[in-house]
Amino acid sequence: MMLFSVILVLLAVFGAPLFAVIATSAMLGFQREDTDLMNMSLEILSIADLPFLAAIPLFTFAGYLLSESDAPKRLVRLTGALLGWMPGGLAIVCLSACAFFTAFTGASGVTIIALGAILYPALKHDGYPDKFNLGLVTSSGSLGLLFAPSLPLILYGVVAEVSIDDLFLAGIIPGLIMLAMLSGYSLWVNRQNRRPLGSFSFTELGAALRESLWELPLPFVVLGGIYSGFFAVSEAAAITALYVLIVEVFVLREIKLRHLPEIMRSSMVLVGGILLILGVSLASTNYMIGAGVPQLLFEYVAGLVTSQTTFLLLLLVFLLILGAILDIFSAIVLVVPLILPIAAGYEVHPVHLGIVFLAAMQLGYLTPPVGLNLFIASYRFDKPIMHVYAATFPFLLILLLSVILITFWPDLSLWLVPES
């Protein structure tokens, strides 16, 4: 069995499809327990019973529609009208626009591609150093993963069986802290060159608001509808997808009907990959729970760790390493079921654990060797990958400080969560 485990790890390292590796490990586990493999098929199919599962493809489709329209340009204009009058305002515009856009698309790579083409040349034109511009745009792509209706937040809630409504609330303050710390760093670095884009103009703000009139209701529809109890998360996702489809295709007519099949295909390829991994991981997780693996892990960790603070420290180190070698979606479905019972043993609130998990894994977008943002930025802006590493490193350190703060100050995550 040990030999098979080593072989599976090597296959994963050398690029074998993750779902195949997980499925194989689950099959070996079921076979070892003399369990009919038909049970594994039933475990995989049980994914259909997971709550809020429909929200994942619907929000993803809405995000892809927004990215293919002129919504990114309107978002940049609106944030520029609101914040551009500040010294160094364009850097704040970049961070704010990317955070908002990533929250709806759930994919940092899409944000870099969609907004980077607008913001990177604008930063350069405004006199910001090229190395700073590259690091800012690359780092900004992963902001917003803690804001509703971020796909990783929903997926964590599904896997951990935690209230998605609570997760949406819990991510607000930590997400704003990460945004504020990066904003402060950006202003400090450019303190000698912080020319505003221009003076505040009610005329420009009014024009930007009118231009963005159709997209502005989206956050209020999603958050207001959910927290008012008017509809559930899945219903909010359906309304969002339908609303964006009608606006972008039939009202603004920025997306042609003939392009819809390709957009659907691209968005569902992402969703299909996530659901496939989720299905086989569910089977693998149920096997491990039945075999008592979480209890064994807890007993092992308990022998090394005596306090919640030490556990959180080791968890943070583990997640930073995990984020460097595994994408965030795979990490959620593979690791969360194992660490949840261990964290519960140290009285770590599952909502706080989710925010710590996602905030730490967010850094994985900027850390080699997997660092997806690094490779996308290198390709998008035609820069050597080592140059991108160097440009993003200061931003990575700032984000790391914010993650440490979020980890050891649970009230930041739980303050808005009722009955926490």
C-alpha positions in Angstrom: 0.0 0.0 0.0 2.9 2.3 0.8 4.4 1.7 -2.6 1.1 2.6 -4.3 0.9 5.8 -2.2 4.4 6.9 -3.3 3.5 6.1 -6.9 0.4 8.3 -6.7 2.3 11.2 -5.2 4.9 11.0 -7.9 2.2 10.9 -10.6 0.6 14.0 -9.1 4.0 15.8 -9.0 4.6 15.0 -12.6 1.3 16.4 -13.8 -1.2 13.5 -13.8 -4.8 14.7 -13.6 -5.6 15.4 -10.0 -9.1 13.8 -10.1 -7.5 10.5 -11.5 -5.0 10.4 -8.6 -7.7 11.0 -6.0 -10.1 8.5 -7.6 -7.3 5.9 -7.7 -6.4 6.4 -4.0 -10.1 6.1 -3.1 -10.5 2.9 -5.1 -7.4 1.4 -3.3 -8.8 2.4 0.0 -12.2 0.9 -0.6 -10.6 -2.3 -2.0 -8.4 -2.5 1.1 -11.5 -2.4 3.3 -13.2 -5.1 1.1 -15.9 -2.7 0.2 -17.8 -3.0 -3.1 -16.5 -0.4 -5.5 -20.1 0.3 -6.5 -20.3 2.2 -3.2 -17.6 4.5 -4.5 -19.8 5.4 -7.5 -22.6 6.1 -5.1 -20.4 8.4 -3.0 -19.4 10.3 -6.2 -23.0 10.7 -7.3 -23.9 12.0 -3.8 -22.4 15.3 -4.8 -25.8 16.1 -6.3 -27.2 16.2 -2.8 -24.7 18.9 -1.6 -26.5 22.2 -0.6 -26.0 25.3 -2.7 -24.2 23.3 -5.4 -26.2 25.1 -8.2 -24.7 28.4 -7.1 -21.2 27.5 -8.3 -22.0 27.2 -12.1 -24.4 30.1 -12.1 -22.1 32.6 -10.4 -19.2 31.4 -12.6 -21.3 31.9 -15.8 -22.3 35.4 -14.6 -18.7 36.3 -13.9 -17.5 35.1 -17.4 -20.3 37.1 -19.0 -19.1 40.2 -17.2 -15.5 39.7 -18.2 -16.4 39.4 -21.8 -18.4 42.6 -21.8 -17.3 46.2 -21.4 -18.1 45.9 -17.6 -14.4 46.0 -16.7 -13.9 49.4 -18.4 -17.0 50.8 -16.7 -15.8 49.6 -13.4 -12.4 51.2 -13.8 -14.1 54.5 -14.9 -16.4 54.5 -11.9 -13.7 53.7 -9.3 -11.5 56.3 -11.0 -14.3 58.9 -10.6 -14.7 58.0 -6.9 -11.0 57.6 -5.9 -9.0 59.2 -8.7 -8.9 62.6 -7.0 -6.7 61.2 -4.2 -2.9 61.4 -4.4 -1.9 58.0 -5.8 -5.5 57.4 -6.5 -4.8 55.2 -9.6 -3.1 52.6 -7.5 -6.2 52.5 -5.2 -8.4 52.3 -8.2 -6.5 49.3 -9.4 -6.8 47.5 -6.1 -10.5 48.3 -5.6 -11.6 47.5 -9.2 -9.7 44.2 -9.2 -11.1 43.2 -5.8 -14.7 43.8 -6.9 -14.2 42.1 -10.2 -12.5 39.0 -8.7 -15.3 38.6 -6.2 -17.8 38.1 -9.1 -15.6 36.1 -11.4 -14.0 34.0 -8.7 -10.9 33.7 -10.9 -7.9 35.9 -10.4 -6.5 35.0 -13.9 -9.6 36.4 -15.5 -9.2 39.7 -13.6 -5.6 40.1 -14.7 -6.5 39.5 -18.3 -9.7 41.7 -18.3 -8.5 44.6 -16.1 -4.8 44.3 -16.6 -5.0 45.5 -20.2 -6.7 48.7 -19.0 -4.8 49.4 -15.7 -1.2 48.4 -16.5 -0.8 51.0 -19.4 -2.7 53.6 -17.3 -0.3 53.2 -14.4 2.6 53.5 -16.7 1.2 56.6 -18.4 0.6 58.2 -15.0 4.3 57.8 -14.1 4.3 54.9 -11.8 7.5 52.7 -11.9 7.1 49.7 -14.2 8.2 47.2 -11.6 5.6 48.5 -9.1 2.9 48.4 -11.8 3.6 44.8 -12.6 3.6 43.8 -9.0 0.4 45.8 -8.2 -1.7 44.4 -11.1 -0.4 40.8 -10.5 -1.1 40.9 -6.8 -4.5 42.7 -7.2 -5.8 39.7 -9.3 -6.2 37.6 -6.2 -7.9 40.2 -4.1 -11.6 39.8 -3.7 -11.7 36.1 -2.9 -12.9 36.9 0.6 -15.8 39.0 -0.7 -19.2 37.6 -1.7 -20.1 35.9 -4.0 -16.6 34.5 -4.4 -16.5 31.0 -5.7 -13.9 29.7 -3.2 -16.1 31.0 -0.4 -19.1 29.0 -1.7 -17.0 25.9 -2.3 -15.6 26.0 1.2 -19.1 26.3 2.6 -20.3 23.3 0.6 -17.3 21.1 1.6 -17.2 22.2 5.2 -21.1 22.3 5.6 -20.8 25.8 7.0 -23.4 28.5 6.4 -22.4 30.4 3.2 -24.3 33.4 4.5 -22.0 33.5 7.5 -18.9 33.1 5.3 -20.0 36.0 3.2 -20.3 38.2 6.3 -17.0 36.8 7.8 -15.0 37.7 4.7 -15.9 41.4 4.7 -13.5 42.8 7.4 -10.5 40.5 6.6 -10.9 41.4 2.9 -11.0 45.1 3.6 -7.9 44.8 5.8 -6.0 43.1 3.0 -7.2 45.8 0.6 -6.3 48.6 3.1 -2.8 47.3 3.8 -2.0 47.0 0.1 -3.4 50.5 -0.5 -1.3 51.9 2.3 1.8 50.3 1.0 1.1 51.5 -2.5 0.7 55.1 -1.3 3.9 54.9 0.8 6.0 53.6 -2.0 4.8 56.3 -4.4 4.9 59.1 -1.8 7.2 61.1 -4.0 5.0 60.6 -7.1 1.4 60.6 -6.0 -0.2 62.9 -8.5 -4.0 62.6 -8.6 -5.7 61.6 -11.8 -7.5 64.9 -11.6 -9.8 66.9 -9.3 -13.0 65.4 -8.1 -15.8 66.0 -10.6 -19.5 65.5 -10.0 -20.0 65.6 -13.7 -17.6 62.7 -14.3 -19.0 60.8 -11.3 -22.5 61.2 -12.7 -21.4 60.1 -16.1 -19.7 57.0 -14.7 -22.7 56.2 -12.6 -25.0 56.4 -15.6 -22.7 54.3 -17.6 -22.6 51.6 -14.9 -26.3 51.9 -14.1 -27.0 48.3 -15.1 -24.1 46.7 -13.1 -24.6 48.7 -9.9 -27.5 46.7 -8.6 -25.6 43.4 -8.6 -24.0 43.6 -5.1 -27.2 44.8 -3.6 -29.2 42.0 -5.3 -26.8 39.3 -4.1 -26.0 40.5 -0.6 -29.3 42.4 0.1 -31.4 39.5 -1.1 -29.5 36.9 0.9 -29.3 38.8 4.2 -32.8 40.0 4.1 -33.9 36.4 3.8 -35.8 37.1 0.6 -34.0 34.3 -1.3 -31.3 31.7 -0.7 -27.7 31.6 -2.1 -28.7 29.4 -5.0 -31.6 31.6 -5.9 -29.4 34.7 -5.7 -27.0 32.9 -8.1 -29.8 32.2 -10.6 -31.1 35.8 -10.4 -27.6 37.1 -10.9 -26.9 34.9 -13.9 -30.2 35.7 -15.6 -29.9 39.5 -14.9 -26.3 39.6 -16.3 -27.4 37.6 -19.3 -30.3 39.9 -20.1 -28.3 43.1 -19.5 -25.1 42.2 -21.4 -26.8 40.4 -24.3 -30.2 42.0 -24.9 -30.0 45.5 -23.2 -26.4 46.7 -23.8 -25.8 44.2 -26.6 -22.1 43.9 -25.8 -22.1 40.1 -26.2 -23.5 38.6 -29.4 -25.8 35.6 -29.2 -23.4 33.6 -31.4 -20.7 34.1 -28.7 -22.8 32.7 -25.9 -22.0 29.0 -26.6 -18.2 29.7 -26.3 -18.6 31.7 -23.1 -20.8 28.9 -21.7 -18.2 26.3 -22.7 -15.3 28.2 -21.1 -17.1 28.8 -17.8 -18.4 25.3 -17.6 -15.0 23.8 -18.3 -13.8 25.5 -15.1 -16.9 24.3 -13.2 -16.7 20.8 -14.6 -13.1 20.5 -13.4 -14.1 21.6 -9.9 -17.1 19.3 -9.6 -15.1 16.3 -10.9 -12.5 16.8 -8.3 -15.2 17.5 -5.7 -17.0 14.3 -6.5 -14.0 12.0 -6.3 -12.7 13.8 -3.2 -16.0 13.3 -1.5 -15.6 9.5 -2.0 -12.0 9.7 -0.8 -13.0 11.8 2.2 -15.8 9.5 3.2 -13.4 6.5 3.0 -10.9 8.3 5.2 -13.6 9.3 7.8 -14.8 5.7 7.9 -11.2 4.5 8.4 -10.7 7.0 11.2 -7.9 9.0 9.5 -9.0 12.4 11.0 -9.0 11.0 14.5 -5.5 9.6 13.9 -4.3 12.9 12.6 -5.8 14.7 15.6 -4.1 12.3 18.0 -0.8 12.8 16.2 -1.1 16.6 16.2 -2.3 16.7 19.8 0.9 15.0 20.8 2.9 17.9 19.3 0.6 20.9 19.8 -0.7 21.9 23.2 -2.5 25.2 22.5 -4.7 26.9 19.9 -2.1 29.5 19.1 0.5 26.9 18.3 -2.0 25.0 16.2 -2.9 28.1 14.2 0.8 28.9 13.7 1.5 25.4 12.3 -1.7 25.5 10.3 -0.6 28.8 8.7 2.8 27.4 7.8 1.1 24.3 6.3 -1.3 26.3 4.2 1.4 28.6 2.9 3.3 25.5 1.7 0.1 23.9 0.4 -0.8 27.1 -1.6 2.6 27.0 -3.3 2.0 23.5 -4.8 -1.8 23.2 -5.1 -4.5 25.4 -6.6 -7.2 26.8 -4.2 -10.1 24.7 -5.5 -8.2 21.4 -5.2 -6.9 22.3 -1.7 -10.4 23.1 -0.5 -11.9 19.7 -1.5 -8.8 17.7 -0.4 -7.7 19.3 2.8 -10.6 21.0 4.5 -12.4 17.7 5.5 -9.2 16.6 7.2 -8.4 19.7 9.1 -11.9 20.6 10.2 -12.1 18.0 13.0 -8.5 18.8 14.1 -9.4 22.5 14.3 -12.5 21.7 16.2 -10.4 19.9 18.8 -8.6 23.2 19.4 -11.9 25.2 19.5 -11.2 27.0 16.2 -14.5 28.3 14.8 -15.2 26.7 11.4 -16.1 30.1 9.9 -12.8 31.6 11.2 -11.0 28.5 9.9 -12.5 29.1 6.4 -11.4 32.7 6.3 -7.9 31.8 7.4 -7.8 28.9 4.9 -8.8 31.1 2.0 -6.7 34.1 3.0 -3.6 31.9 3.2 -4.4 30.0 0.0 -4.8 33.3 -1.7 -1.1 33.8 -1.3 -0.6 30.7 -3.4 -1.5 32.7 -6.5 1.8 34.6 -5.9 4.1 31.9 -4.8 6.1 29.5 -7.0 6.0 26.9 -8.4 2.3 26.9 -9.0 1.7 30.7 -8.6 -1.0 31.1 -11.3 -1.0 34.9 -11.2 2.7 34.9 -11.9 2.5 32.9 -15.0 -0.6 34.7 -16.3 1.1 38.1 -15.8 4.3 36.9 -17.4 2.4 35.8 -20.5 -0.1 38.8 -20.5 2.6 41.5 -20.2 5.4 39.7 -21.9 7.8 39.8 -18.9 10.3 37.2 -17.8 8.9 35.1 -14.9 11.8 36.0 -12.6 11.0 39.7 -13.2 7.4 39.0 -12.2 8.6 37.2 -9.0 10.7 40.2 -8.0 7.9 42.7 -8.7 5.3 40.8 -6.6 7.5 39.9 -3.7 6.9 43.1 -1.6 3.2 42.8 -2.2 3.4 39.1 -1.1 5.0 40.2 2.2 2.3 42.8 2.9 -0.4 40.1 2.2 1.4 37.7 4.5 1.3 40.2 7.3 -2.4 40.7 6.8 -3.0 36.9 6.8 -1.0 36.6 10.1 -3.2 39.4 11.6 -6.4 37.6 10.4 -5.3 34.3 11.7 -4.5 35.4 15.3 -7.3 37.9 15.7 -10.5 35.7 15.2 -12.8 38.6 16.0 -11.9 40.1 12.6 -13.7 37.2 11.0 -16.4 36.6 13.5 -17.5 40.1 14.5 -20.2 40.3 11.8 -21.3 36.7 12.1 -24.4 36.3 14.2 -24.2 33.9 17.2 -20.5 33.2 16.7 
